[in-house]
Amino acid sequence: MRRRQFLTSGTALLSTALAGCGHPPVVLDMQSATSADIADEVAMTAEPDSEEYAVVTSARENGTATRRGRYDLFDRTSVVRVDDTFYEVSETRVSSSEVTVYEVLIDFDPDDTTPDVGEIRYDELPEVDRQRLESVLSGDHPTGQDGYDMGVGYGTAEEVNGSVFVPERQYDVIVHDGNRYRVAVNSRTASEAEYRYEVTEIAPDVEAFADQVRDRYLFELSGLSEAEQTVVEDAIESGYYEDDDAFRSVVERIRAHEAIREDDFYGTWLIAYEGEEYITYVEW
Protein backbone atom coordinates (compact mmCIF):
# COMPACT_ATOMS: atom_id res chain seq x y z
CA MET A 1 0.00 0.00 0.00
CA ARG A 2 1.16 3.53 -0.69
CA ARG A 3 1.48 6.09 2.10
CA ARG A 4 -1.59 7.71 3.66
CA GLN A 5 -3.32 4.39 3.24
CA PHE A 6 -6.70 5.59 4.50
CA LEU A 7 -7.05 7.87 1.49
CA THR A 8 -6.09 5.52 -1.31
CA SER A 9 -8.39 4.14 -4.01
CA GLY A 10 -11.06 6.81 -3.60
CA THR A 11 -12.92 4.52 -1.25
CA ALA A 12 -16.63 5.19 -0.94
CA LEU A 13 -16.50 3.97 2.64
CA LEU A 14 -14.08 6.66 3.73
CA SER A 15 -16.49 9.04 5.45
CA THR A 16 -18.57 6.29 7.00
CA ALA A 17 -15.60 4.41 8.36
CA LEU A 18 -13.99 7.50 9.83
CA ALA A 19 -17.11 9.29 11.03
CA GLY A 20 -16.57 10.57 14.55
CA CYS A 21 -12.84 9.79 14.38
CA GLY A 22 -11.46 13.25 13.57
CA HIS A 23 -11.69 12.85 9.79
CA PRO A 24 -10.95 16.21 8.11
CA PRO A 25 -13.88 17.92 6.36
CA VAL A 26 -11.96 18.22 3.07
CA VAL A 27 -9.09 16.29 1.52
CA LEU A 28 -6.65 16.74 -1.32
CA ASP A 29 -4.24 13.81 -1.48
CA MET A 30 -1.78 13.39 -4.38
CA GLN A 31 0.33 10.25 -4.53
CA SER A 32 3.04 9.66 -7.09
CA ALA A 33 1.91 6.90 -9.44
CA THR A 34 3.78 4.30 -11.46
CA SER A 35 2.16 2.39 -14.31
CA ALA A 36 1.43 -0.42 -11.85
CA ASP A 37 -0.27 2.03 -9.46
CA ILE A 38 -2.40 3.40 -12.28
CA ALA A 39 -3.43 -0.08 -13.38
CA ASP A 40 -4.33 -1.07 -9.82
CA GLU A 41 -6.45 2.06 -9.41
CA VAL A 42 -8.65 1.30 -12.42
CA ALA A 43 -8.68 -2.50 -12.72
CA MET A 44 -9.34 -5.21 -10.20
CA THR A 45 -6.89 -8.11 -9.99
CA ALA A 46 -8.45 -11.57 -9.98
CA GLU A 47 -6.44 -13.91 -7.78
CA PRO A 48 -5.96 -17.46 -9.13
CA ASP A 49 -8.15 -19.08 -6.45
CA SER A 50 -10.99 -16.54 -6.72
CA GLU A 51 -14.42 -16.83 -8.29
CA GLU A 52 -13.60 -13.82 -10.48
CA TYR A 53 -10.56 -15.59 -11.90
CA ALA A 54 -12.54 -18.74 -12.66
CA VAL A 55 -15.29 -16.78 -14.43
CA VAL A 56 -12.93 -14.67 -16.56
CA THR A 57 -10.70 -17.56 -17.61
CA SER A 58 -13.73 -19.72 -18.44
CA ALA A 59 -15.27 -16.96 -20.56
CA ARG A 60 -11.92 -16.35 -22.26
CA GLU A 61 -11.48 -20.00 -23.14
CA ASN A 62 -15.10 -20.82 -24.04
CA GLY A 63 -16.42 -17.54 -25.39
CA THR A 64 -18.88 -17.17 -22.52
CA ALA A 65 -19.35 -18.32 -18.93
CA THR A 66 -22.32 -18.58 -16.59
CA ARG A 67 -22.65 -18.40 -12.84
CA ARG A 68 -25.37 -18.42 -10.22
CA GLY A 69 -25.03 -16.06 -7.30
CA ARG A 70 -26.72 -13.57 -4.99
CA TYR A 71 -24.50 -10.61 -5.92
CA ASP A 72 -22.65 -9.07 -8.86
CA LEU A 73 -18.99 -10.00 -9.13
CA PHE A 74 -17.87 -6.87 -10.98
CA ASP A 75 -19.86 -4.01 -9.47
CA ARG A 76 -16.86 -1.73 -8.78
CA THR A 77 -15.21 -2.04 -12.17
CA SER A 78 -15.67 -4.04 -15.34
CA VAL A 79 -11.92 -4.10 -16.07
CA VAL A 80 -10.21 -7.18 -14.66
CA ARG A 81 -6.57 -8.18 -14.61
CA VAL A 82 -5.87 -11.90 -14.95
CA ASP A 83 -2.17 -12.63 -14.62
CA ASP A 84 -0.65 -9.84 -16.79
CA THR A 85 -3.54 -9.40 -19.23
CA PHE A 86 -6.44 -6.96 -18.89
CA TYR A 87 -10.01 -7.71 -19.93
CA GLU A 88 -13.26 -5.80 -20.23
CA VAL A 89 -15.91 -8.01 -18.63
CA SER A 90 -19.57 -7.98 -19.57
CA GLU A 91 -21.76 -9.22 -16.69
CA THR A 92 -25.43 -9.77 -17.63
CA ARG A 93 -28.18 -10.97 -15.31
CA VAL A 94 -30.28 -13.35 -17.40
CA SER A 95 -32.71 -14.73 -14.81
CA SER A 96 -33.45 -14.68 -11.10
CA SER A 97 -35.17 -16.87 -8.55
CA GLU A 98 -35.79 -17.10 -4.82
CA VAL A 99 -33.61 -19.37 -2.67
CA THR A 100 -33.38 -20.13 1.04
CA VAL A 101 -30.18 -19.02 2.76
CA TYR A 102 -29.09 -19.91 6.28
CA GLU A 103 -27.28 -18.26 9.17
CA VAL A 104 -25.85 -20.15 12.15
CA LEU A 105 -26.20 -18.20 15.40
CA ILE A 106 -23.81 -18.72 18.33
CA ASP A 107 -24.30 -17.83 22.00
CA PHE A 108 -20.86 -17.74 23.59
CA ASP A 109 -22.14 -17.45 27.17
CA PRO A 110 -25.45 -19.30 27.34
CA ASP A 111 -27.31 -19.51 30.64
CA ASP A 112 -28.06 -23.16 29.94
CA THR A 113 -25.52 -25.41 28.19
CA THR A 114 -27.61 -28.57 28.34
CA PRO A 115 -28.39 -29.66 24.77
CA ASP A 116 -31.99 -29.99 23.61
CA VAL A 117 -31.02 -31.60 20.30
CA GLY A 118 -27.47 -32.86 20.82
CA GLU A 119 -23.89 -31.76 21.41
CA ILE A 120 -20.77 -32.22 19.30
CA ARG A 121 -17.10 -31.47 19.73
CA TYR A 122 -15.69 -28.93 17.29
CA ASP A 123 -13.06 -31.35 15.98
CA GLU A 124 -15.84 -33.85 15.17
CA LEU A 125 -17.69 -31.40 12.92
CA PRO A 126 -17.68 -31.95 9.16
CA GLU A 127 -15.03 -29.98 7.29
CA VAL A 128 -17.63 -27.62 5.82
CA ASP A 129 -18.74 -26.57 9.32
CA ARG A 130 -15.20 -26.25 10.67
CA GLN A 131 -14.30 -23.97 7.77
CA ARG A 132 -17.26 -21.70 8.50
CA LEU A 133 -16.80 -21.61 12.28
CA GLU A 134 -13.02 -21.81 12.82
CA SER A 135 -12.26 -18.09 12.89
CA VAL A 136 -15.35 -17.35 14.97
CA LEU A 137 -14.70 -19.93 17.66
CA SER A 138 -10.92 -19.34 17.76
CA GLY A 139 -11.05 -15.55 18.05
CA ASP A 140 -12.25 -13.15 20.72
CA HIS A 141 -15.88 -13.75 21.62
CA PRO A 142 -18.45 -11.00 22.13
CA THR A 143 -20.32 -11.77 25.34
CA GLY A 144 -22.53 -10.11 27.92
CA GLN A 145 -25.62 -9.56 25.80
CA ASP A 146 -28.88 -11.41 25.93
CA GLY A 147 -29.45 -14.14 23.39
CA TYR A 148 -27.14 -15.08 20.58
CA ASP A 149 -23.91 -13.11 20.17
CA MET A 150 -22.90 -13.71 16.55
CA GLY A 151 -24.26 -14.97 13.25
CA VAL A 152 -22.26 -16.84 10.61
CA GLY A 153 -23.55 -16.76 7.04
CA TYR A 154 -23.81 -20.25 5.55
CA GLY A 155 -25.51 -19.52 2.23
CA THR A 156 -27.74 -22.14 0.65
CA ALA A 157 -27.91 -25.78 1.68
CA GLU A 158 -26.17 -26.71 -1.58
CA GLU A 159 -23.23 -24.46 -0.72
CA VAL A 160 -22.69 -26.25 2.60
CA ASN A 161 -23.60 -29.78 1.56
CA GLY A 162 -22.85 -32.15 4.46
CA SER A 163 -23.32 -29.56 7.22
CA VAL A 164 -24.78 -30.81 10.51
CA PHE A 165 -26.55 -27.47 11.03
CA VAL A 166 -27.99 -26.66 7.60
CA PRO A 167 -30.63 -27.20 6.42
CA GLU A 168 -31.60 -29.22 9.49
CA ARG A 169 -29.90 -28.66 12.83
CA GLN A 170 -28.60 -31.93 14.27
CA TYR A 171 -26.83 -30.35 17.27
CA ASP A 172 -27.49 -27.28 19.38
CA VAL A 173 -24.32 -27.28 21.53
CA ILE A 174 -20.69 -27.13 20.33
CA VAL A 175 -17.83 -27.99 22.68
CA HIS A 176 -14.60 -26.18 21.82
CA ASP A 177 -11.47 -25.96 24.02
CA GLY A 178 -13.54 -26.86 27.07
CA ASN A 179 -16.16 -24.20 26.35
CA ARG A 180 -19.78 -24.95 25.53
CA TYR A 181 -21.58 -22.77 22.99
CA ARG A 182 -25.26 -22.87 22.08
CA VAL A 183 -26.18 -22.91 18.39
CA ALA A 184 -29.34 -21.94 16.54
CA VAL A 185 -30.15 -21.59 12.85
CA ASN A 186 -32.05 -18.85 11.04
CA SER A 187 -33.26 -19.02 7.46
CA ARG A 188 -34.55 -16.39 5.05
CA THR A 189 -35.47 -16.03 1.42
CA ALA A 190 -33.01 -14.28 -0.89
CA SER A 191 -32.85 -13.51 -4.57
CA GLU A 192 -30.37 -15.51 -6.62
CA ALA A 193 -29.57 -14.74 -10.24
CA GLU A 194 -27.99 -16.47 -13.17
CA TYR A 195 -25.28 -14.34 -14.79
CA ARG A 196 -23.68 -14.59 -18.20
CA TYR A 197 -20.13 -13.33 -18.79
CA GLU A 198 -18.20 -12.36 -21.88
CA VAL A 199 -14.69 -10.92 -21.94
CA THR A 200 -12.66 -8.84 -24.37
CA GLU A 201 -8.91 -8.44 -24.06
CA ILE A 202 -8.06 -4.74 -23.94
CA ALA A 203 -4.36 -4.74 -22.99
CA PRO A 204 -1.62 -7.40 -22.99
CA ASP A 205 0.34 -5.99 -20.05
CA VAL A 206 0.45 -3.34 -17.31
CA GLU A 207 2.25 -0.68 -19.34
CA ALA A 208 -0.17 -0.92 -22.26
CA PHE A 209 -3.17 -0.69 -19.97
CA ALA A 210 -1.71 2.25 -18.01
CA ASP A 211 -1.16 4.07 -21.31
CA GLN A 212 -4.86 3.59 -22.15
CA VAL A 213 -5.79 5.06 -18.78
CA ARG A 214 -3.44 8.00 -19.35
CA ASP A 215 -4.95 8.65 -22.77
CA ARG A 216 -8.39 8.94 -21.26
CA TYR A 217 -7.86 10.56 -17.86
CA LEU A 218 -4.45 12.21 -17.52
CA PHE A 219 -4.32 16.01 -17.56
CA GLU A 220 -1.72 18.61 -16.66
CA LEU A 221 -2.27 20.78 -13.60
CA SER A 222 -0.46 24.01 -14.49
CA GLY A 223 -0.76 27.80 -14.45
CA LEU A 224 -1.35 27.81 -10.69
CA SER A 225 -1.15 30.83 -8.44
CA GLU A 226 1.35 30.81 -5.57
CA ALA A 227 -1.39 29.90 -3.10
CA GLU A 228 -2.63 27.07 -5.34
CA GLN A 229 0.91 25.75 -5.72
CA THR A 230 1.22 25.61 -1.94
CA VAL A 231 -1.97 23.55 -1.77
CA VAL A 232 -0.74 21.11 -4.39
CA GLU A 233 2.73 20.73 -2.93
CA ASP A 234 1.33 20.15 0.55
CA ALA A 235 -1.07 17.58 -0.94
CA ILE A 236 1.89 15.76 -2.46
CA GLU A 237 3.95 15.92 0.71
CA SER A 238 1.40 14.92 3.34
CA GLY A 239 -2.13 15.75 2.17
CA TYR A 240 -4.05 19.04 2.31
CA TYR A 241 -7.04 19.39 4.65
CA GLU A 242 -7.91 23.10 4.85
CA ASP A 243 -11.17 24.33 3.32
CA ASP A 244 -9.86 27.67 2.11
CA ASP A 245 -10.10 29.66 -1.13
CA ALA A 246 -6.93 28.15 -2.60
CA PHE A 247 -8.15 24.62 -1.92
CA ARG A 248 -11.53 25.30 -3.53
CA SER A 249 -9.84 26.86 -6.55
CA VAL A 250 -7.60 23.82 -7.07
CA VAL A 251 -10.55 21.47 -6.67
CA GLU A 252 -12.54 23.45 -9.22
CA ARG A 253 -9.67 23.07 -11.70
CA ILE A 254 -9.50 19.31 -11.05
CA ARG A 255 -13.24 18.72 -11.32
CA ALA A 256 -13.30 20.35 -14.74
CA HIS A 257 -11.67 17.12 -16.02
CA GLU A 258 -12.99 13.58 -16.28
CA ALA A 259 -12.50 11.58 -13.10
CA ILE A 260 -11.49 7.96 -12.83
CA ARG A 261 -14.46 7.82 -10.47
CA GLU A 262 -16.54 10.56 -8.90
CA ASP A 263 -19.43 10.68 -6.47
CA ASP A 264 -21.39 13.49 -4.86
CA PHE A 265 -18.61 14.70 -2.57
CA TYR A 266 -15.42 12.83 -3.49
CA GLY A 267 -13.51 11.50 -6.48
CA THR A 268 -10.24 10.24 -7.92
CA TRP A 269 -8.31 11.79 -10.82
CA LEU A 270 -5.05 11.17 -12.68
CA ILE A 271 -2.96 14.33 -12.74
CA ALA A 272 0.41 15.36 -14.16
CA TYR A 273 2.25 18.04 -12.19
CA GLU A 274 5.77 19.23 -12.92
CA GLY A 275 6.72 16.10 -14.83
CA GLU A 276 5.28 13.58 -12.36
CA GLU A 277 2.01 11.65 -12.43
CA TYR A 278 -0.25 11.49 -9.41
CA ILE A 279 -3.32 9.54 -8.42
CA THR A 280 -5.30 12.27 -6.73
CA TYR A 281 -8.09 11.78 -4.23
CA VAL A 282 -10.32 14.76 -3.47
CA GLU A 283 -13.07 15.16 -0.92
CA TRP A 284 -14.88 18.48 -0.81
C-alpha positions in Angstrom: 0.0 0.0 0.0 1.2 3.5 -0.7 1.5 6.1 2.1 -1.6 7.7 3.7 -3.3 4.4 3.2 -6.7 5.6 4.5 -7.0 7.9 1.5 -6.1 5.5 -1.3 -8.4 4.1 -4.0 -11.1 6.8 -3.6 -12.9 4.5 -1.3 -16.6 5.2 -0.9 -16.5 4.0 2.6 -14.1 6.7 3.7 -16.5 9.0 5.4 -18.6 6.3 7.0 -15.6 4.4 8.4 -14.0 7.5 9.8 -17.1 9.3 11.0 -16.6 10.6 14.5 -12.8 9.8 14.4 -11.5 13.2 13.6 -11.7 12.9 9.8 -10.9 16.2 8.1 -13.9 17.9 6.4 -12.0 18.2 3.1 -9.1 16.3 1.5 -6.6 16.7 -1.3 -4.2 13.8 -1.5 -1.8 13.4 -4.4 0.3 10.2 -4.5 3.0 9.7 -7.1 1.9 6.9 -9.4 3.8 4.3 -11.5 2.2 2.4 -14.3 1.4 -0.4 -11.9 -0.3 2.0 -9.5 -2.4 3.4 -12.3 -3.4 -0.1 -13.4 -4.3 -1.1 -9.8 -6.4 2.1 -9.4 -8.6 1.3 -12.4 -8.7 -2.5 -12.7 -9.3 -5.2 -10.2 -6.9 -8.1 -10.0 -8.4 -11.6 -10.0 -6.4 -13.9 -7.8 -6.0 -17.5 -9.1 -8.2 -19.1 -6.5 -11.0 -16.5 -6.7 -14.4 -16.8 -8.3 -13.6 -13.8 -10.5 -10.6 -15.6 -11.9 -12.5 -18.7 -12.7 -15.3 -16.8 -14.4 -12.9 -14.7 -16.6 -10.7 -17.6 -17.6 -13.7 -19.7 -18.4 -15.3 -17.0 -20.6 -11.9 -16.3 -22.3 -11.5 -20.0 -23.1 -15.1 -20.8 -24.0 -16.4 -17.5 -25.4 -18.9 -17.2 -22.5 -19.4 -18.3 -18.9 -22.3 -18.6 -16.6 -22.7 -18.4 -12.8 -25.4 -18.4 -10.2 -25.0 -16.1 -7.3 -26.7 -13.6 -5.0 -24.5 -10.6 -5.9 -22.6 -9.1 -8.9 -19.0 -10.0 -9.1 -17.9 -6.9 -11.0 -19.9 -4.0 -9.5 -16.9 -1.7 -8.8 -15.2 -2.0 -12.2 -15.7 -4.0 -15.3 -11.9 -4.1 -16.1 -10.2 -7.2 -14.7 -6.6 -8.2 -14.6 -5.9 -11.9 -15.0 -2.2 -12.6 -14.6 -0.6 -9.8 -16.8 -3.5 -9.4 -19.2 -6.4 -7.0 -18.9 -10.0 -7.7 -19.9 -13.3 -5.8 -20.2 -15.9 -8.0 -18.6 -19.6 -8.0 -19.6 -21.8 -9.2 -16.7 -25.4 -9.8 -17.6 -28.2 -11.0 -15.3 -30.3 -13.4 -17.4 -32.7 -14.7 -14.8 -33.4 -14.7 -11.1 -35.2 -16.9 -8.5 -35.8 -17.1 -4.8 -33.6 -19.4 -2.7 -33.4 -20.1 1.0 -30.2 -19.0 2.8 -29.1 -19.9 6.3 -27.3 -18.3 9.2 -25.8 -20.2 12.1 -26.2 -18.2 15.4 -23.8 -18.7 18.3 -24.3 -17.8 22.0 -20.9 -17.7 23.6 -22.1 -17.5 27.2 -25.5 -19.3 27.3 -27.3 -19.5 30.6 -28.1 -23.2 29.9 -25.5 -25.4 28.2 -27.6 -28.6 28.3 -28.4 -29.7 24.8 -32.0 -30.0 23.6 -31.0 -31.6 20.3 -27.5 -32.9 20.8 -23.9 -31.8 21.4 -20.8 -32.2 19.3 -17.1 -31.5 19.7 -15.7 -28.9 17.3 -13.1 -31.3 16.0 -15.8 -33.8 15.2 -17.7 -31.4 12.9 -17.7 -32.0 9.2 -15.0 -30.0 7.3 -17.6 -27.6 5.8 -18.7 -26.6 9.3 -15.2 -26.3 10.7 -14.3 -24.0 7.8 -17.3 -21.7 8.5 -16.8 -21.6 12.3 -13.0 -21.8 12.8 -12.3 -18.1 12.9 -15.4 -17.3 15.0 -14.7 -19.9 17.7 -10.9 -19.3 17.8 -11.1 -15.5 18.1 -12.3 -13.1 20.7 -15.9 -13.7 21.6 -18.4 -11.0 22.1 -20.3 -11.8 25.3 -22.5 -10.1 27.9 -25.6 -9.6 25.8 -28.9 -11.4 25.9 -29.5 -14.1 23.4 -27.1 -15.1 20.6 -23.9 -13.1 20.2 -22.9 -13.7 16.5 -24.3 -15.0 13.2 -22.3 -16.8 10.6 -23.6 -16.8 7.0 -23.8 -20.2 5.6 -25.5 -19.5 2.2 -27.7 -22.1 0.7 -27.9 -25.8 1.7 -26.2 -26.7 -1.6 -23.2 -24.5 -0.7 -22.7 -26.3 2.6 -23.6 -29.8 1.6 -22.9 -32.2 4.5 -23.3 -29.6 7.2 -24.8 -30.8 10.5 -26.5 -27.5 11.0 -28.0 -26.7 7.6 -30.6 -27.2 6.4 -31.6 -29.2 9.5 -29.9 -28.7 12.8 -28.6 -31.9 14.3 -26.8 -30.4 17.3 -27.5 -27.3 19.4 -24.3 -27.3 21.5 -20.7 -27.1 20.3 -17.8 -28.0 22.7 -14.6 -26.2 21.8 -11.5 -26.0 24.0 -13.5 -26.9 27.1 -16.2 -24.2 26.4 -19.8 -24.9 25.5 -21.6 -22.8 23.0 -25.3 -22.9 22.1 -26.2 -22.9 18.4 -29.3 -21.9 16.5 -30.2 -21.6 12.9 -32.1 -18.8 11.0 -33.3 -19.0 7.5 -34.6 -16.4 5.0 -35.5 -16.0 1.4 -33.0 -14.3 -0.9 -32.9 -13.5 -4.6 -30.4 -15.5 -6.6 -29.6 -14.7 -10.2 -28.0 -16.5 -13.2 -25.3 -14.3 -14.8 -23.7 -14.6 -18.2 -20.1 -13.3 -18.8 -18.2 -12.4 -21.9 -14.7 -10.9 -21.9 -12.7 -8.8 -24.4 -8.9 -8.4 -24.1 -8.1 -4.7 -23.9 -4.4 -4.7 -23.0 -1.6 -7.4 -23.0 0.3 -6.0 -20.1 0.5 -3.3 -17.3 2.2 -0.7 -19.3 -0.2 -0.9 -22.3 -3.2 -0.7 -20.0 -1.7 2.2 -18.0 -1.2 4.1 -21.3 -4.9 3.6 -22.1 -5.8 5.1 -18.8 -3.4 8.0 -19.3 -4.9 8.7 -22.8 -8.4 8.9 -21.3 -7.9 10.6 -17.9 -4.4 12.2 -17.5 -4.3 16.0 -17.6 -1.7 18.6 -16.7 -2.3 20.8 -13.6 -0.5 24.0 -14.5 -0.8 27.8 -14.4 -1.4 27.8 -10.7 -1.1 30.8 -8.4 1.3 30.8 -5.6 -1.4 29.9 -3.1 -2.6 27.1 -5.3 0.9 25.7 -5.7 1.2 25.6 -1.9 -2.0 23.6 -1.8 -0.7 21.1 -4.4 2.7 20.7 -2.9 1.3 20.1 0.5 -1.1 17.6 -0.9 1.9 15.8 -2.5 3.9 15.9 0.7 1.4 14.9 3.3 -2.1 15.7 2.2 -4.0 19.0 2.3 -7.0 19.4 4.7 -7.9 23.1 4.8 -11.2 24.3 3.3 -9.9 27.7 2.1 -10.1 29.7 -1.1 -6.9 28.1 -2.6 -8.1 24.6 -1.9 -11.5 25.3 -3.5 -9.8 26.9 -6.5 -7.6 23.8 -7.1 -10.6 21.5 -6.7 -12.5 23.4 -9.2 -9.7 23.1 -11.7 -9.5 19.3 -11.1 -13.2 18.7 -11.3 -13.3 20.3 -14.7 -11.7 17.1 -16.0 -13.0 13.6 -16.3 -12.5 11.6 -13.1 -11.5 8.0 -12.8 -14.5 7.8 -10.5 -16.5 10.6 -8.9 -19.4 10.7 -6.5 -21.4 13.5 -4.9 -18.6 14.7 -2.6 -15.4 12.8 -3.5 -13.5 11.5 -6.5 -10.2 10.2 -7.9 -8.3 11.8 -10.8 -5.1 11.2 -12.7 -3.0 14.3 -12.7 0.4 15.4 -14.2 2.3 18.0 -12.2 5.8 19.2 -12.9 6.7 16.1 -14.8 5.3 13.6 -12.4 2.0 11.7 -12.4 -0.2 11.5 -9.4 -3.3 9.5 -8.4 -5.3 12.3 -6.7 -8.1 11.8 -4.2 -10.3 14.8 -3.5 -13.1 15.2 -0.9 -14.9 18.5 -0.8 
